[in-house]
Amino acid sequence: MDSIAGAPPHTANPPPSRPSPFPGREDCWSEEATFTLIEAWGERHLELNRGNLRQRHWQEVADTVNARHGHAGARARRTDVQCKNRIDTLKKKYKIEKARVSDSGDSATTWPFFRRLEFLVGDNFPAKKPSPPEATSADRRSTPPAKSPSWALIPVGPRSRSQKRPTPAAPAAESVADSYFRRNFSVFAAAAAAAAEADSDNSNGSKWSSGSEKREKKKRGRDWEFGYREVAEALERFGEIYERVEEAKQRQMVELEKQRMQFAKDLETQRMKLFMETQLHLQKMNRSNSKRSSATG
């Protein structure tokens, strides 16, 4: 697959795998397969103007990953749901890593996918605004102390000379501890996100599976509807053929009846003709006999 236009240059062989800065489950995704997944998803993400991918797009992404890394066995092959869950997980880790980089003020990161995701989804996750600088001891000295409220209790009794004013080292120590806690807060957040990753993957997978089941039910419904339509059309064609056969039988019966009537008519005509000829012949014989008897008498 061609590299994404405008993306940072990506070599053919990704860098060797290094330990991930995020604890937790990696779902058996190798670094090379993850780079291929990001390339395939990023190309379609940019084609859709950084929009969301549809199911057919995720299937194309899964086919691309399987074409390059699915030869290792059935467990190495990925589905569209697994690719979508992996991209969601990478987005979460990118957001956490970006917050950590912003807090530390150091642009260097050991996570290998940060630069690629920075190009693809960096605008969707703006950097955290830097916290205001810590107030120095000179600023504290220049700032007038706040007035105590009128109802504040005033200590009664002489203050000992040996009692010393507290040094400003305590507030500075608190500031250092607070800053240290803020710097390491992102690490705790990363651990919490990694711990919740499995539940998130399962929930996303169940939502995606329910959507796939709905689409499968719709497809089966359309198949049943198409089958019923074909049966109805077949019955209609059978009815038309049966009607034409019945009409042909009726015409044949009418034709046979006409032929029978014509035959009966011809037979009656022949019978009458034979009868008339017989009568004429008998009359002729009677006449000849009468003439012969008169001649002899």
C-alpha positions as a Markdown table, in Angstrom:
| # | Residue | x | y | z |
|---|---|---|---|---|
| 1 | Met | 0.0 | 0.0 | 0.0 |
| 2 | Asp | 1.2 | 3.5 | -0.8 |
| 3 | Ser | 2.2 | 5.6 | 2.1 |
| 4 | Ile | -0.2 | 8.3 | 3.2 |
| 5 | Ala | 0.3 | 11.6 | 1.3 |
| 6 | Gly | 1.9 | 14.2 | 3.5 |
| 7 | Ala | 2.6 | 11.7 | 6.3 |
| 8 | Pro | 6.1 | 11.4 | 7.8 |
| 9 | Pro | 8.3 | 9.1 | 5.8 |
| 10 | His | 7.9 | 5.4 | 6.8 |
| 11 | Thr | 10.6 | 2.8 | 6.0 |
| 12 | Ala | 9.7 | -0.5 | 4.5 |
| 13 | Asn | 11.0 | -2.4 | 7.6 |
| 14 | Pro | 9.6 | -0.9 | 10.9 |
| 15 | Pro | 12.1 | -0.4 | 13.7 |
| 16 | Pro | 12.7 | -3.4 | 16.0 |
| 17 | Ser | 10.1 | -4.0 | 18.7 |
| 18 | Arg | 10.8 | -2.2 | 21.9 |
| 19 | Pro | 9.0 | -2.5 | 25.2 |
| 20 | Ser | 5.8 | -0.5 | 25.3 |
| 21 | Pro | 5.7 | 2.3 | 27.9 |
| 22 | Phe | 2.1 | 1.2 | 28.6 |
| 23 | Pro | 1.4 | -1.7 | 30.9 |
| 24 | Gly | -1.4 | -4.2 | 30.1 |
| 25 | Arg | -2.5 | -6.4 | 27.3 |
| 26 | Glu | -1.3 | -5.8 | 23.8 |
| 27 | Asp | -3.8 | -8.3 | 22.2 |
| 28 | Cys | -1.0 | -10.2 | 20.5 |
| 29 | Trp | -0.4 | -7.4 | 17.9 |
| 30 | Ser | 3.2 | -7.2 | 16.7 |
| 31 | Glu | 4.7 | -3.8 | 16.0 |
| 32 | Glu | 5.0 | -4.6 | 12.3 |
| 33 | Ala | 1.3 | -5.6 | 12.1 |
| 34 | Thr | 0.3 | -2.4 | 14.0 |
| 35 | Phe | 2.3 | -0.3 | 11.5 |
| 36 | Thr | 0.5 | -2.0 | 8.6 |
| 37 | Leu | -2.9 | -1.5 | 10.4 |
| 38 | Ile | -2.2 | 2.3 | 10.9 |
| 39 | Glu | -1.1 | 2.7 | 7.3 |
| 40 | Ala | -4.2 | 0.9 | 5.9 |
| 41 | Trp | -6.6 | 2.7 | 8.3 |
| 42 | Gly | -4.9 | 6.1 | 7.8 |
| 43 | Glu | -5.3 | 6.0 | 4.0 |
| 44 | Arg | -9.0 | 5.4 | 4.2 |
| 45 | His | -9.3 | 7.9 | 7.1 |
| 46 | Leu | -7.9 | 10.7 | 4.9 |
| 47 | Glu | -9.9 | 9.6 | 1.9 |
| 48 | Leu | -13.1 | 10.2 | 4.0 |
| 49 | Asn | -11.8 | 13.6 | 5.1 |
| 50 | Arg | -10.8 | 12.3 | 8.5 |
| 51 | Gly | -14.3 | 10.7 | 8.9 |
| 52 | Asn | -15.3 | 7.4 | 10.5 |
| 53 | Leu | -14.8 | 4.2 | 8.5 |
| 54 | Arg | -17.7 | 2.0 | 7.6 |
| 55 | Gln | -17.8 | -1.8 | 7.9 |
| 56 | Arg | -16.6 | -2.4 | 4.4 |
| 57 | His | -13.7 | -0.1 | 4.9 |
| 58 | Trp | -12.7 | -2.0 | 8.1 |
| 59 | Gln | -13.0 | -5.3 | 6.1 |
| 60 | Glu | -10.6 | -3.9 | 3.5 |
| 61 | Val | -8.2 | -2.9 | 6.3 |
| 62 | Ala | -8.4 | -6.4 | 7.8 |
| 63 | Asp | -7.7 | -7.9 | 4.4 |
| 64 | Thr | -4.6 | -5.7 | 4.0 |
| 65 | Val | -3.2 | -6.7 | 7.4 |
| 66 | Asn | -3.9 | -10.4 | 6.8 |
| 67 | Ala | -2.3 | -10.2 | 3.3 |
| 68 | Arg | 1.0 | -9.1 | 4.9 |
| 69 | His | 1.0 | -10.8 | 8.3 |
| 70 | Gly | -1.7 | -13.5 | 8.2 |
| 71 | His | 0.7 | -16.2 | 6.9 |
| 72 | Ala | 1.8 | -17.1 | 10.4 |
| 73 | Gly | -1.4 | -19.1 | 11.1 |
| 74 | Ala | -5.0 | -18.8 | 11.9 |
| 75 | Arg | -4.4 | -16.9 | 15.2 |
| 76 | Ala | -2.4 | -14.2 | 13.3 |
| 77 | Arg | -5.4 | -13.4 | 11.0 |
| 78 | Arg | -7.5 | -10.4 | 12.1 |
| 79 | Thr | -11.2 | -9.5 | 11.7 |
| 80 | Asp | -12.7 | -6.1 | 11.0 |
| 81 | Val | -13.8 | -5.9 | 14.6 |
| 82 | Gln | -10.3 | -6.6 | 16.0 |
| 83 | Cys | -8.8 | -3.9 | 13.7 |
| 84 | Lys | -11.4 | -1.4 | 14.8 |
| 85 | Asn | -10.8 | -2.2 | 18.5 |
| 86 | Arg | -7.0 | -1.9 | 18.0 |
| 87 | Ile | -7.3 | 1.5 | 16.4 |
| 88 | Asp | -9.6 | 2.7 | 19.3 |
| 89 | Thr | -6.9 | 1.4 | 21.8 |
| 90 | Leu | -4.1 | 3.2 | 19.9 |
| 91 | Lys | -6.1 | 6.5 | 19.9 |
| 92 | Lys | -6.5 | 6.2 | 23.7 |
| 93 | Lys | -2.8 | 5.5 | 24.2 |
| 94 | Tyr | -1.9 | 8.4 | 21.9 |
| 95 | Lys | -4.1 | 10.8 | 24.0 |
| 96 | Ile | -2.4 | 9.6 | 27.2 |
| 97 | Glu | 1.1 | 9.8 | 25.7 |
| 98 | Lys | 0.4 | 13.3 | 24.3 |
| 99 | Ala | -0.7 | 14.5 | 27.7 |
| 100 | Arg | 2.5 | 13.0 | 29.2 |
| 101 | Val | 4.7 | 14.7 | 26.7 |
| 102 | Ser | 2.9 | 18.1 | 27.2 |
| 103 | Asp | 3.3 | 17.8 | 31.0 |
| 104 | Ser | 6.9 | 16.9 | 30.9 |
| 105 | Gly | 7.8 | 19.5 | 28.2 |
| 106 | Asp | 10.0 | 17.0 | 26.4 |
| 107 | Ser | 9.0 | 16.2 | 22.8 |
| 108 | Ala | 10.9 | 12.9 | 22.8 |
| 109 | Thr | 8.8 | 9.8 | 23.2 |
| 110 | Thr | 9.7 | 6.1 | 23.2 |
| 111 | Trp | 6.3 | 5.0 | 21.8 |
| 112 | Pro | 6.9 | 4.0 | 18.1 |
| 113 | Phe | 3.4 | 4.9 | 16.9 |
| 114 | Phe | 3.2 | 8.5 | 18.3 |
| 115 | Arg | 4.5 | 10.4 | 15.2 |
| 116 | Arg | 2.2 | 8.5 | 12.8 |
| 117 | Leu | -0.9 | 9.1 | 15.0 |
| 118 | Glu | 0.2 | 12.7 | 15.6 |
| 119 | Phe | -0.2 | 13.3 | 11.8 |
| 120 | Leu | -3.5 | 11.4 | 11.5 |
| 121 | Val | -5.4 | 12.4 | 14.7 |
| 122 | Gly | -3.3 | 15.1 | 16.2 |
| 123 | Asp | -6.0 | 17.8 | 15.5 |
| 124 | Asn | -8.6 | 15.8 | 17.3 |
| 125 | Phe | -6.6 | 15.7 | 20.6 |
| 126 | Pro | -5.2 | 19.2 | 21.3 |
| 127 | Ala | -2.3 | 19.4 | 23.6 |
| 128 | Lys | -2.9 | 20.2 | 27.2 |
| 129 | Lys | -2.4 | 23.8 | 28.1 |
| 130 | Pro | 0.8 | 24.3 | 30.2 |
| 131 | Ser | 0.3 | 25.0 | 33.8 |
| 132 | Pro | 1.3 | 28.4 | 35.0 |
| 133 | Pro | 4.9 | 28.6 | 36.3 |
| 134 | Glu | 5.6 | 28.1 | 39.9 |
| 135 | Ala | 5.9 | 31.2 | 42.0 |
| 136 | Thr | 9.4 | 31.8 | 43.2 |
| 137 | Ser | 10.5 | 32.9 | 46.7 |
| 138 | Ala | 11.1 | 36.4 | 45.3 |
| 139 | Asp | 7.5 | 36.6 | 44.0 |
| 140 | Arg | 6.2 | 35.5 | 47.3 |
| 141 | Arg | 8.2 | 38.2 | 49.0 |
| 142 | Ser | 6.8 | 40.9 | 46.6 |
| 143 | Thr | 3.3 | 39.7 | 47.0 |
| 144 | Pro | 1.6 | 41.3 | 50.0 |
| 145 | Pro | 0.2 | 38.9 | 52.6 |
| 146 | Ala | -3.5 | 38.4 | 52.7 |
| 147 | Lys | -5.4 | 40.1 | 55.5 |
| 148 | Ser | -6.6 | 37.9 | 58.2 |
| 149 | Pro | -10.4 | 37.9 | 58.7 |
| 150 | Ser | -11.8 | 39.9 | 61.6 |
| 151 | Trp | -13.0 | 36.7 | 63.2 |
| 152 | Ala | -9.6 | 35.0 | 63.2 |
| 153 | Leu | -8.4 | 34.0 | 66.6 |
| 154 | Ile | -5.4 | 36.0 | 67.9 |
| 155 | Pro | -3.0 | 34.1 | 70.2 |
| 156 | Val | -3.0 | 35.4 | 73.8 |
| 157 | Gly | 0.2 | 35.5 | 75.8 |
| 158 | Pro | 3.7 | 36.5 | 75.1 |
| 159 | Arg | 5.6 | 34.8 | 72.3 |
| 160 | Ser | 8.8 | 33.2 | 73.3 |
| 161 | Arg | 12.0 | 34.8 | 72.0 |
| 162 | Ser | 13.4 | 31.4 | 71.3 |
| 163 | Gln | 10.4 | 30.7 | 68.9 |
| 164 | Lys | 11.7 | 31.1 | 65.3 |
| 165 | Arg | 9.7 | 32.3 | 62.3 |
| 166 | Pro | 9.1 | 29.3 | 60.0 |
| 167 | Thr | 11.4 | 29.3 | 57.0 |
| 168 | Pro | 10.0 | 29.5 | 53.4 |
| 169 | Ala | 11.5 | 26.1 | 52.7 |
| 170 | Ala | 8.3 | 24.3 | 53.5 |
| 171 | Pro | 6.2 | 25.9 | 50.8 |
| 172 | Ala | 9.0 | 25.2 | 48.3 |
| 173 | Ala | 9.0 | 21.6 | 49.3 |
| 174 | Glu | 5.3 | 21.4 | 48.9 |
| 175 | Ser | 5.6 | 22.9 | 45.4 |
| 176 | Val | 8.2 | 20.4 | 44.4 |
| 177 | Ala | 6.1 | 17.5 | 45.6 |
| 178 | Asp | 3.0 | 18.9 | 43.9 |
| 179 | Ser | 5.0 | 19.3 | 40.6 |
| 180 | Tyr | 6.3 | 15.7 | 41.0 |
| 181 | Phe | 2.8 | 14.4 | 41.5 |
| 182 | Arg | 1.5 | 16.2 | 38.4 |
| 183 | Arg | 4.3 | 14.9 | 36.3 |
| 184 | Asn | 3.6 | 11.3 | 37.4 |
| 185 | Phe | -0.2 | 11.7 | 37.2 |
| 186 | Ser | -0.1 | 10.8 | 33.5 |
| 187 | Val | 1.7 | 7.5 | 34.4 |
| 188 | Phe | -1.1 | 6.6 | 36.8 |
| 189 | Ala | -3.7 | 7.5 | 34.2 |
| 190 | Ala | -1.9 | 5.4 | 31.6 |
| 191 | Ala | -2.0 | 2.4 | 34.0 |
| 192 | Ala | -5.7 | 2.9 | 34.7 |
| 193 | Ala | -6.5 | 3.2 | 31.0 |
| 194 | Ala | -4.5 | 0.0 | 30.2 |
| 195 | Ala | -6.3 | -1.8 | 33.0 |
| 196 | Ala | -9.7 | -0.8 | 31.5 |
| 197 | Glu | -8.6 | -1.6 | 28.0 |
| 198 | Ala | -9.8 | -5.2 | 28.1 |
| 199 | Asp | -13.3 | -4.1 | 29.2 |
| 200 | Ser | -13.4 | -1.4 | 26.6 |
| 201 | Asp | -12.4 | -3.9 | 23.9 |
| 202 | Asn | -15.0 | -6.3 | 25.0 |
| 203 | Ser | -17.7 | -3.7 | 25.0 |
| 204 | Asn | -16.7 | -2.3 | 21.6 |
| 205 | Gly | -16.6 | -5.8 | 20.3 |
| 206 | Ser | -20.1 | -6.6 | 21.6 |
| 207 | Lys | -21.5 | -3.4 | 20.1 |
| 208 | Trp | -19.9 | -4.2 | 16.8 |
| 209 | Ser | -21.1 | -7.8 | 17.0 |
| 210 | Ser | -24.6 | -6.7 | 17.7 |
| 211 | Gly | -24.5 | -4.4 | 14.7 |
| 212 | Ser | -23.2 | -7.3 | 12.5 |
| 213 | Glu | -26.0 | -9.5 | 13.8 |
| 214 | Lys | -28.6 | -6.8 | 12.9 |
| 215 | Arg | -27.2 | -6.5 | 9.4 |
| 216 | Glu | -27.1 | -10.3 | 9.1 |
| 217 | Lys | -30.8 | -10.5 | 10.1 |
| 218 | Lys | -31.7 | -7.9 | 7.6 |
| 219 | Lys | -29.8 | -9.8 | 4.9 |
| 220 | Arg | -31.6 | -13.0 | 5.8 |
| 221 | Gly | -35.0 | -11.2 | 5.8 |
| 222 | Arg | -34.2 | -9.9 | 2.3 |
| 223 | Asp | -33.2 | -13.4 | 1.2 |
| 224 | Trp | -36.5 | -14.8 | 2.5 |
| 225 | Glu | -38.5 | -12.0 | 0.8 |
| 226 | Phe | -36.7 | -12.7 | -2.5 |
| 227 | Gly | -37.5 | -16.4 | -2.1 |
| 228 | Tyr | -41.2 | -15.7 | -1.5 |
| 229 | Arg | -41.3 | -13.4 | -4.5 |
| 230 | Glu | -39.7 | -16.1 | -6.7 |
| 231 | Val | -42.3 | -18.7 | -5.5 |
| 232 | Ala | -45.1 | -16.3 | -6.2 |
| 233 | Glu | -43.8 | -15.5 | -9.7 |
| 234 | Ala | -43.4 | -19.3 | -10.4 |
| 235 | Leu | -47.0 | -19.9 | -9.3 |
| 236 | Glu | -48.2 | -17.1 | -11.5 |
| 237 | Arg | -46.4 | -18.5 | -14.5 |
| 238 | Phe | -47.8 | -21.9 | -13.8 |
| 239 | Gly | -51.3 | -20.5 | -13.7 |
| 240 | Glu | -50.8 | -18.8 | -17.0 |
| 241 | Ile | -49.6 | -22.0 | -18.6 |
| 242 | Tyr | -52.5 | -24.0 | -17.2 |
| 243 | Glu | -55.0 | -21.4 | -18.5 |
| 244 | Arg | -53.5 | -21.6 | -22.0 |
| 245 | Val | -53.7 | -25.4 | -21.9 |
| 246 | Glu | -57.3 | -25.3 | -20.8 |
| 247 | Glu | -58.1 | -22.9 | -23.6 |
| 248 | Ala | -56.4 | -25.2 | -26.2 |
| 249 | Lys | -58.4 | -28.1 | -24.9 |
| 250 | Gln | -61.7 | -26.2 | -25.2 |
| 251 | Arg | -60.8 | -25.2 | -28.8 |
| 252 | Gln | -60.0 | -28.8 | -29.6 |
| 253 | Met | -63.2 | -30.1 | -28.2 |
| 254 | Val | -65.2 | -27.5 | -30.2 |
| 255 | Glu | -63.4 | -28.5 | -33.3 |
| 256 | Leu | -64.1 | -32.2 | -32.7 |
| 257 | Glu | -67.8 | -31.4 | -32.1 |
| 258 | Lys | -67.9 | -29.6 | -35.4 |
| 259 | Gln | -66.3 | -32.5 | -37.2 |
| 260 | Arg | -68.8 | -34.9 | -35.5 |
| 261 | Met | -71.8 | -32.9 | -36.5 |
| 262 | Gln | -70.5 | -32.6 | -40.1 |
| 263 | Phe | -69.9 | -36.3 | -40.3 |
| 264 | Ala | -73.5 | -37.0 | -39.0 |
| 265 | Lys | -74.9 | -34.5 | -41.5 |
| 266 | Asp | -73.0 | -36.2 | -44.4 |
| 267 | Leu | -74.1 | -39.6 | -43.2 |
| 268 | Glu | -77.7 | -38.5 | -43.1 |
| 269 | Thr | -77.4 | -37.1 | -46.6 |
| 270 | Gln | -76.0 | -40.3 | -47.9 |
| 271 | Arg | -78.8 | -42.3 | -46.2 |
| 272 | Met | -81.5 | -40.1 | -47.7 |
| 273 | Lys | -79.9 | -40.3 | -51.1 |
| 274 | Leu | -79.7 | -44.0 | -51.0 |
| 275 | Phe | -83.3 | -44.2 | -49.8 |
| 276 | Met | -84.5 | -42.0 | -52.7 |
| 277 | Glu | -82.6 | -44.0 | -55.2 |
| 278 | Thr | -84.1 | -47.2 | -53.8 |
| 279 | Gln | -87.6 | -45.8 | -54.1 |
| 280 | Leu | -87.1 | -44.6 | -57.7 |
| 281 | His | -85.7 | -48.0 | -58.6 |
| 282 | Leu | -88.7 | -49.8 | -57.0 |
| 283 | Gln | -91.1 | -47.4 | -58.9 |
| 284 | Lys | -89.4 | -48.2 | -62.2 |
| 285 | Met | -89.7 | -51.9 | -61.5 |
| 286 | Asn | -93.4 | -51.6 | -60.7 |
| 287 | Arg | -94.1 | -49.6 | -63.9 |
| 288 | Ser | -92.3 | -52.2 | -66.0 |
| 289 | Asn | -94.3 | -55.0 | -64.4 |
| 290 | Ser | -97.6 | -53.3 | -65.0 |
| 291 | Lys | -96.7 | -52.7 | -68.7 |
| 292 | Arg | -95.7 | -56.3 | -69.2 |
| 293 | Ser | -99.0 | -57.6 | -67.6 |
| 294 | Ser | -101.1 | -55.3 | -69.7 |
| 295 | Ala | -99.4 | -56.5 | -72.8 |
| 296 | Thr | -100.0 | -60.1 | -72.1 |
| 297 | Gly | -103.6 | -59.6 | -71.2 |
